[in-house]
């Protein structure tokens, strides 16, 4: 039961990771995107397992390092704050490029290198993995069960990642919505780093509701696009 529940939770917690990886690899040439996805998710799995195998260090991250304005800052807080700021900066930049186009000042923006994309994925994997590992530690007693759940969850995500990535690329509005989700997650990470606990259920509900509305919009746009074609065929007949 712990294995099944933890696997499901790891998949849910990994959805934002898949979206982030899909957006990042979208800046690579098409023939290198699948490799980048696999490497990115492989890094996610490796990071989570490495953290699980160092449980004592993970749990010690809650010890305060220093205090700022009566706010105790621990190692975990530093990771969450850094990860949140990174998400905010990266998502804002991607939104800017999406709105303003791929050209700035008349010069085309160079395609991101494979190494740079993998490095960015590796940085944010640490943040997402920390949340996942803390969840795993609280749900299961045996490290072997935690590792097995993480491996199965990442394998499922590897299968789903190409489909999610291509869907995001085909629908620009979904990409903008995904980037907005990442901003929301970044703000939640910063709040968590400052000991302002936001119930995850609120965040997941907001994301699910927004995605449901956007799916209705996509269906509506398809119907409006198909209607003139249907009428033209009727006239021709």
Residue, then its C-alpha position, 0 to 999 in steps of 0.5 A: x500500500x505504501x509503495x502504490x500510494x507513494x508511486x502515485x504521489x511521486x508521479x503527481x509531484x513530478x508533473x511540474x517537473x515534466x512541464x518545466x523540462x518540456x519547456x526547456x527542451x523546446x529551445x533545443x533542435x527537434x532531434x535532441x529534445x527526446x535525449x534531453x528529456x530522458x537525461x533530465x528525468x534520469x537526473x531527477x531520478x538520480x537526485x531523488x535516490x541520492x537524497x534518499x540514501x542520505x536521509x540524515x543529511x536531508x533531515x538535518x536541513x531543517x536546522x537553522x543556519x542563521x537568522x535574518x529579521x527574526x526569521x531562521x533560515x535553514x539549508x532547506x529554506x535556502x534551497x527552496x528560496x534559490x529554487x523559487x527565485x530561479x523558477x520566477x526568473x526563468x519563467x518570466x524570461x520564457x514568457x517575455x520571449x513568447x510575447x515579444x518573439x524570438x528576436x530582440x533588438x533585431x538579432x535572433x536569439x541563439x538556440x540554447x546549448x544542450x549542456x546549458x539546458x541540462x545544467x538548468x534541469x539539474x539545478x531545478x531537479x534538486x528543488x523538486x526532488x527535495x519536496x519529493x524526498x521529504x514526502x517519501x520519508x514521511x510516508x514509508x519506513x523502508x528506503x527500498x520501498x521509497x527507491x522502488x516507488x521513485x524508479x517506477x514513477x520516473x519510468x512512467x514520466x519518461x513515457x508520458x513526457x514526449x506526449x506532454x511536451x508535444x502537446x505543450x509545443x502545439x498549443x502556445x496558450x498551454x505553454x503560457x499557462x504552464x509557465x504561469x504555473x511555474x511562477x505560482x510554484x516558484x512563489x510557493x517555494x519562496x513562501x515555503x522557504x520563509x516558513x509561510x506554509x501554503x496548503x498544496x491542495x489549494x495550488x493543485x486545485x488552482x492549476x487543475x481548474x485553470x487547465x480545465x478552462x483552457x482545455x474547454x477554450x482549445x475545444x471551442x477554438x477547434x470547433x470555430x475553425x472546423x465550422x467554416x470548413x464544414x459549411x464550405x463542404x456543404x456548399x460544394x455538395 
